[in-house]
Amino acid sequence: MRALVLSDIHGSALATKKALDFFELFNCDKIFLLGDVLYHGPRNPLPGGHDPMGVSELLNNYASVITAVRGNCDAEVDQMLLNFSCMDDFKELEDNSKRLFLSHGHLFEPALLSHYQADVYFSGHTHIHTACTNRDGVYTLNPGSISLPKGNTNPSFGIYDTKYFSVHHLENGEEILHIDF
């Protein structure tokens, strides 16, 4: 499996279009959406290219390959625009012998994952990319935000492959961070 991993789009069609171009470039067969898809949120400025309906149109073209979870800025009204489910608080997937746990990050923290017996924990929410292991050896991965990066980071997305996770700069695809499994 190879997945394009996106989080914290916050309604930016411009950033979504750029990110989706990497789906083909990196030969992905899945997209993991880690929440905060359409709404920019009351604490965030409007991102460049703000067009929630445009985001939904772009993502709906990939509905059959999207696995999505709900972020703290996602609401039932967002689901009305999307042709894939985006209202689950978390998703659990299997990839070969790895157990993957996807959430936005506002409800589930890596320290609590022993209950879910995950090997790989994906989250967004912080808008800051990370790739490391926690004290239990669980990989904790965050692709950052494609539209509203924080912490002096660049707009970024992730690529999950059965053997690694990498974070890439949205503007040029340059690898920022890499971790092997």
Secondary structure, DSSP 8 states (H G I E B T S, - for coil): -EEEEE---TTBHHHHHHHHHHHHHTT-SEEEE-S--S---TTS---TTB-HHHHHHHHHTTGGGEEE---TT--HHHHTT-SS----SEEEEEETTEEEEEE-SSS--GGGGGGTT-SEEE--SSS--EEEE-TTS-EEEE---SSS--TT---EEEEEETTEEEEEETTT--EEEEEE-
